[in-house]
Amino acid sequence: MNTQKIKLNPVIPFISLLLLLLTGYLIWNKKSGNTSTRAFIPGTYVNSASGPYSIAYDTLIIHAMDQKEGTYRIYRKTAFQRIREGNKLPLERESEQWMALYNQQTQSMEETKTGKLITLYPEAGRILVGSREYLKIKSP
């Protein structure tokens, strides 16, 4: 009778355990709404634009109202100068306040009155409000 023992490579169970833990973490992270994206949202964002008829400076200040519910208050402050016949007119200012809801599936936000889509790019430190791009300059 030939009895031969088969030796298992000791690395295989370790790799299997590592893959199981990694899979568990990824599932948990997906269900928790990607906390790193949510942590990125609050802060101050800026945008500027110019054209032949005006110059504009936009600031968004985003505060978390209820992190669990995913609600945010956004203060938008705009300063702009109209340009007429090559001359800059006096600086004008406007401000408004929005409410937005975080969507866990799309990892974006939607402004509650108008439905504006706010796309988040945490890795780049930027957000898009519609097609307007804002750069994050300050965290809370």
C-alpha positions as CSV (number, residue, x, y, z in Angstrom):
1,M,0.0,0.0,0.0
2,N,1.4,3.3,-1.1
3,T,0.5,6.1,1.3
4,Q,1.8,9.4,0.2
5,K,1.1,12.6,2.1
6,I,0.1,15.7,0.1
7,K,1.6,18.9,1.5
8,L,-0.4,22.1,1.1
9,N,1.4,25.3,0.6
10,P,1.0,27.2,3.8
11,V,0.5,30.5,1.8
12,I,-2.8,29.3,0.2
13,P,-4.9,29.4,3.4
14,F,-3.4,32.8,4.3
15,I,-4.3,34.2,0.8
16,S,-7.8,32.8,1.1
17,L,-8.4,34.4,4.4
18,L,-7.0,37.7,3.1
19,L,-9.4,37.6,0.1
20,L,-12.3,36.8,2.4
21,L,-11.5,39.8,4.6
22,L,-11.0,42.1,1.6
23,T,-14.4,41.0,0.1
24,G,-16.1,41.6,3.5
25,Y,-14.6,45.1,3.7
26,L,-15.6,46.0,0.2
27,I,-19.2,44.9,0.8
28,W,-19.3,46.8,4.2
29,N,-17.8,49.9,2.6
30,K,-20.4,49.9,-0.3
31,K,-23.3,49.5,2.2
32,S,-22.0,52.3,4.4
33,G,-22.3,54.8,1.6
34,N,-18.6,55.2,1.0
35,T,-17.7,57.3,4.1
36,S,-14.7,58.8,2.4
37,T,-16.9,60.5,-0.2
38,R,-19.3,61.7,2.5
39,A,-16.4,63.0,4.5
40,F,-15.1,64.9,1.5
41,I,-18.4,66.9,0.9
42,P,-18.3,69.6,3.6
43,G,-16.0,72.5,2.8
44,T,-15.5,75.6,0.7
45,Y,-15.4,75.4,-3.1
46,V,-14.6,78.2,-5.6
47,N,-15.2,78.8,-9.3
48,S,-14.4,81.8,-11.6
49,A,-15.5,82.5,-15.1
50,S,-15.0,85.4,-17.5
51,G,-16.2,86.3,-20.9
52,P,-16.6,89.4,-23.1
53,Y,-19.6,90.7,-21.1
54,S,-18.8,89.8,-17.5
55,I,-16.4,88.4,-14.9
56,A,-17.9,86.1,-12.1
57,Y,-16.5,84.6,-8.9
58,D,-18.6,81.9,-7.2
59,T,-18.1,80.4,-3.7
60,L,-20.0,77.4,-2.3
61,I,-19.9,76.6,1.4
62,I,-21.3,73.2,2.1
63,H,-22.3,72.1,5.7
64,A,-23.6,68.6,6.7
65,M,-27.0,69.0,8.4
66,D,-27.6,65.3,9.1
67,Q,-24.8,63.0,8.1
68,K,-27.0,59.9,8.6
69,E,-29.8,61.2,6.4
70,G,-27.3,62.7,3.9
71,T,-28.7,66.2,4.0
72,Y,-26.5,69.2,3.3
73,R,-27.0,73.0,3.4
74,I,-25.2,74.9,0.6
75,Y,-24.5,78.6,0.7
76,R,-23.7,80.1,-2.7
77,K,-22.1,83.5,-2.8
78,T,-21.5,85.2,-6.2
79,A,-19.7,88.4,-7.1
80,F,-19.7,89.6,-10.7
81,Q,-18.9,92.6,-12.8
82,R,-20.7,93.3,-16.0
83,I,-18.5,94.7,-18.9
84,R,-20.1,97.2,-21.2
85,E,-18.2,98.7,-24.1
86,G,-14.9,97.5,-22.6
87,N,-15.6,99.1,-19.2
88,K,-16.1,97.1,-16.0
89,L,-19.2,98.2,-14.1
90,P,-19.4,98.2,-10.3
91,L,-19.1,94.8,-8.6
92,E,-22.4,93.2,-7.8
93,R,-23.1,90.5,-5.2
94,E,-25.7,87.8,-4.8
95,S,-26.2,85.0,-2.4
96,E,-28.6,82.1,-2.0
97,Q,-29.1,79.0,0.1
98,W,-29.8,75.5,-1.2
99,M,-30.6,72.1,0.4
100,A,-29.1,68.9,-1.1
101,L,-29.5,65.2,-0.6
102,Y,-26.7,62.7,-0.9
103,N,-27.4,59.7,-3.1
104,Q,-25.5,56.7,-1.9
105,Q,-25.9,54.7,-5.1
106,T,-24.6,57.4,-7.4
107,Q,-22.4,59.0,-4.8
108,S,-23.7,62.4,-6.0
109,M,-26.0,65.0,-4.5
110,E,-29.2,66.6,-5.8
111,E,-30.4,70.1,-4.9
112,T,-33.9,69.8,-3.6
113,K,-35.7,72.7,-5.3
114,T,-34.4,72.6,-8.9
115,G,-33.0,69.1,-9.0
116,K,-29.5,70.3,-9.9
117,L,-27.0,67.4,-10.0
118,I,-23.9,67.9,-7.9
119,T,-21.2,65.4,-9.0
120,L,-18.4,64.6,-6.5
121,Y,-14.8,64.0,-7.4
122,P,-13.1,63.5,-4.0
123,E,-9.8,62.2,-5.5
124,A,-9.5,65.4,-7.6
125,G,-10.8,67.8,-4.9
126,R,-13.5,69.0,-7.2
127,I,-17.3,69.0,-7.6
128,L,-19.5,69.8,-10.6
129,V,-22.7,71.7,-10.3
130,G,-24.4,71.0,-13.6
131,S,-21.5,71.7,-15.9
132,R,-19.7,74.3,-13.7
133,E,-16.6,73.0,-12.0
134,Y,-15.6,74.0,-8.4
135,L,-12.3,73.5,-6.7
136,K,-12.3,72.6,-3.0
137,I,-10.0,75.1,-1.1
138,K,-11.0,74.4,2.5
139,S,-12.3,71.6,4.7
140,P,-14.3,72.4,7.8
